[in-house]
Amino acid sequence: MTDEELIRGCVKEDESSQREVFQKYAGKMLAVCQRYARNSMDAEDIVQDAFIKVFDKIHQFKSVGSFEGWIRKIVVNTALKKYTVIRYEKEVVGYEIKERDESTMEATAYSQITEKELMGLINNLPDGYRLVFNLYVIEGYQHEEIAEMLKIQPGTSRSQLVKARNMLKNQIIKMQKVAV
């Protein structure tokens, strides 16, 4: 079945259409959730919550852009709601840090890290760093958009990203030294 046929079936609350949409997209969306969640169980919970919203709001899909992109936006917003603004209150906010030139970093440290290791490092970032890093680097949102989504200042988004990058860089270098 095409996405259009599946969407029509889901609007009519057809269980087989809903099941097929879930089976078609849940794996990809779980991968998205794993970048935001602290563990696999949280990621699975976010996927479940997001698909409940997808099926509840599917009648609002206007066939502008991809269906997968529409689902992904719901998944990301659901993940963000799980990690509320309260978590930012413990982090230093409101100033920008100028990025350092990363060209001096050992090239081998970057080239020898696996995707799984990198995802593990990203998942271990503090919540604020992880959310901003995922939204900016992986999802492609701008700082103004991130600020609006997380109810923070754009400068806070920028500083969180710089701190996340620095923390990741230091962890990667540390991994490289341990491996040698």
C-alpha positions as CSV (number, residue, x, y, z in Angstrom):
1,M,0.0,0.0,0.0
2,T,1.1,3.5,-0.7
3,D,1.5,6.2,2.0
4,E,-1.7,7.9,0.7
5,E,-3.7,4.7,1.0
6,L,-2.3,4.0,4.5
7,I,-3.1,7.6,5.6
8,R,-6.7,7.2,4.3
9,G,-7.0,3.9,6.2
10,C,-5.6,5.5,9.4
11,V,-8.0,8.4,9.1
12,K,-10.8,5.8,9.1
13,E,-9.1,4.2,12.2
14,D,-8.4,1.0,10.2
15,E,-6.2,-1.2,12.5
16,S,-4.4,-2.9,9.7
17,S,-3.4,0.4,8.2
18,Q,-2.3,1.7,11.6
19,R,-0.3,-1.5,12.1
20,E,1.4,-1.2,8.7
21,V,2.3,2.5,9.3
22,F,3.8,1.6,12.6
23,Q,5.8,-1.3,11.2
24,K,7.0,0.8,8.3
25,Y,8.2,3.7,10.4
26,A,8.7,2.6,14.0
27,G,12.3,1.3,13.4
28,K,13.5,4.6,11.9
29,M,11.7,6.6,14.6
30,L,13.2,4.4,17.4
31,A,16.6,5.4,16.0
32,V,15.6,9.1,16.3
33,C,14.4,8.5,19.9
34,Q,17.6,6.8,20.9
35,R,19.5,10.0,20.3
36,Y,17.2,11.8,22.7
37,A,16.5,9.2,25.4
38,R,18.8,8.1,28.2
39,N,18.1,4.4,27.6
40,S,16.3,2.0,25.3
41,M,13.2,1.7,27.4
42,D,12.7,5.5,27.4
43,A,13.2,5.5,23.6
44,E,10.5,2.8,23.2
45,D,8.1,4.7,25.4
46,I,8.7,7.9,23.3
47,V,8.0,6.0,20.1
48,Q,4.8,4.6,21.5
49,D,3.6,8.0,22.8
50,A,4.5,9.6,19.4
51,F,2.6,7.0,17.4
52,I,-0.5,7.6,19.5
53,K,-0.2,11.2,18.6
54,V,0.4,10.4,14.9
55,F,-2.8,8.3,14.7
56,D,-4.7,10.9,16.7
57,K,-3.6,13.8,14.4
58,I,-3.3,11.9,11.1
59,H,-6.3,13.7,9.7
60,Q,-4.3,16.9,10.0
61,F,-1.6,15.7,7.6
62,K,-1.8,17.9,4.5
63,S,0.4,15.9,2.1
64,V,2.8,18.8,2.0
65,G,6.3,17.3,2.4
66,S,6.9,13.7,3.2
67,F,4.7,11.6,5.5
68,E,7.9,10.3,7.2
69,G,9.1,13.8,7.9
70,W,5.7,14.7,9.4
71,I,6.0,11.6,11.7
72,R,9.6,12.5,12.5
73,K,8.6,16.0,13.7
74,I,5.9,14.5,16.0
75,V,8.5,12.0,17.4
76,V,11.1,14.8,18.0
77,N,8.5,17.0,19.7
78,T,7.4,14.1,21.9
79,A,11.0,13.4,22.9
80,L,11.5,17.0,23.7
81,K,8.5,17.1,25.9
82,K,9.9,14.2,27.9
83,Y,12.9,16.3,28.8
84,T,11.4,19.6,30.1
85,V,12.9,23.0,30.5
86,I,13.3,22.3,34.3
87,R,16.5,20.4,33.4
88,Y,18.1,23.5,32.1
89,E,17.8,25.4,35.3
90,K,20.8,23.6,36.8
91,E,23.0,24.5,33.8
92,V,24.8,27.8,33.2
93,V,22.9,29.8,30.6
94,G,22.8,33.1,28.8
95,Y,26.3,33.5,27.3
96,E,28.1,32.4,24.2
97,I,31.4,30.7,24.0
98,K,33.5,31.2,20.9
99,E,34.2,27.9,19.3
100,R,37.9,26.7,19.2
101,D,39.6,25.7,16.1
102,E,39.3,21.9,16.0
103,S,41.9,21.5,13.3
104,T,44.5,20.9,15.9
105,M,42.8,17.8,17.1
106,E,44.3,14.4,16.2
107,A,42.6,13.3,13.0
108,T,42.9,9.7,14.1
109,A,40.7,10.2,17.1
110,Y,37.8,11.1,14.8
111,S,38.5,8.5,12.2
112,Q,38.7,5.5,14.6
113,I,35.5,6.0,16.5
114,T,32.5,3.9,15.5
115,E,29.0,5.1,15.0
116,K,27.9,3.1,18.0
117,E,30.6,4.6,20.2
118,L,29.7,8.1,19.1
119,M,26.0,7.5,19.8
120,G,26.9,6.2,23.2
121,L,28.9,9.4,23.9
122,I,26.0,11.6,22.7
123,N,23.6,9.7,24.9
124,N,25.9,10.3,27.9
125,L,25.8,14.1,27.4
126,P,23.8,16.1,30.0
127,D,20.2,16.5,28.8
128,G,20.5,20.1,27.7
129,Y,23.6,19.5,25.7
130,R,22.2,16.3,24.2
131,L,18.9,17.9,23.1
132,V,20.5,20.9,21.5
133,F,23.2,18.8,19.9
134,N,20.7,16.5,18.3
135,L,18.4,19.3,17.2
136,Y,21.2,21.4,15.7
137,V,23.7,18.9,14.3
138,I,21.4,15.9,13.4
139,E,18.0,17.4,12.8
140,G,19.2,20.6,11.2
141,Y,17.3,23.1,13.3
142,Q,18.6,26.7,13.7
143,H,19.3,28.1,17.2
144,E,16.3,30.4,17.0
145,E,14.0,27.4,16.3
146,I,15.6,25.3,19.1
147,A,15.2,28.2,21.5
148,E,11.5,28.4,20.7
149,M,11.0,24.6,20.9
150,L,12.8,24.3,24.3
151,K,11.7,27.7,25.7
152,I,15.3,29.0,26.1
153,Q,17.3,31.9,24.6
154,P,19.1,31.4,21.3
155,G,22.4,32.3,23.1
156,T,21.7,29.4,25.5
157,S,21.2,27.1,22.6
158,R,24.5,28.2,21.1
159,S,26.4,27.8,24.4
160,Q,24.8,24.3,25.0
161,L,26.0,23.3,21.5
162,V,29.6,24.5,22.1
163,K,29.7,22.8,25.5
164,A,28.3,19.6,23.9
165,R,30.9,19.6,21.1
166,N,33.7,20.3,23.6
167,M,32.6,17.5,25.8
168,L,32.3,15.1,22.9
169,K,35.7,16.1,21.6
170,N,37.3,15.5,25.0
171,Q,35.7,12.2,25.3
172,I,36.8,11.1,21.9
173,I,40.4,12.2,22.6
174,K,40.2,10.3,25.9
175,M,39.0,7.2,24.2
176,Q,41.8,7.5,21.7
177,K,44.4,7.7,24.4
178,V,43.0,4.7,26.2
179,A,43.0,2.7,23.0
180,V,46.7,3.4,22.4
